[in-house]
Amino acid sequence: MDAKCPQCEKIAILDDDATYVKCPNCGFEAEYEKYLDLMREKVGEMSENFQFDRPGF
């Protein structure tokens, strides 16, 4: 199964047991739980930095 690499944002590989994520592009490796924590942090950062692109907000 594919996953998004938190470092280079290219396609990383989730192993068949869903226990480990590895990116062949940049060499990122992490256990799946750690990977989820990293991705949650990235989403949190994105939501904190979000700005409306409409006048009046």
VENVEN-V60854 format. One record per pair of residues at least 4 apart in sequence whose ideal C-beta (glycine too) atoms are under 7 Angstrom apart, sorted by the first residue. I is the first residue (numbers start at 1). J is the second residue. If there is no record, write none. Layout:
i: <I I>
j: <J J>
This chain:
i: <1 2 2 2 3 3 3 3 4 4 5 5 5 5 5 5 5 6 6 6 6 7 7 7 8 8 8 10 10 12 12 12 12 13 13 14 14 14 15 15 18 19 19 20 20 21 21 21 22 23 23 30 30 30 31 32 33 34 35 36 37 38 39 40 41 42 43 44 45 46 52>
j: <14 11 13 14 12 14 21 35 9 12 9 10 12 23 25 26 28 28 38 39 42 23 26 28 23 25 26 23 25 21 22 23 28 22 24 18 21 32 19 20 32 31 32 31 32 30 32 35 29 27 28 34 35 38 35 36 37 38 39 40 41 42 43 44 45 46 47 48 49 50 57>
